[in-house]
Amino acid sequence: MPLTMAPVGAEVTVKRVLADERSKRHFSDLGIAEGTKLTVFSSVQGNVIVKVCGARLALNRELAVKILI
């Protein structure tokens, strides 16, 4: 299921990133890769704020739907 569907407060694990190689590299630079644990802080209309690697990261809906959990 996409990250946009994760409940607020849940700790989830990234199963797959659906993107081209350039975008996958960008996600990896942000700390998001297969096996990474994320905590969902907020989700409003598909826009998500997550905690990853000790930092908060805001992802718009377009990016969040590419992350499968």
Buried (B, 14 or more C-beta within 10 A) or exposed (E): EBBBBBEEEEEBEBEEBEBEEEEBEBBEEBBBBBEBEBBBBEBEEBBBBBBBEEEEBEBEBEBBBBBBB
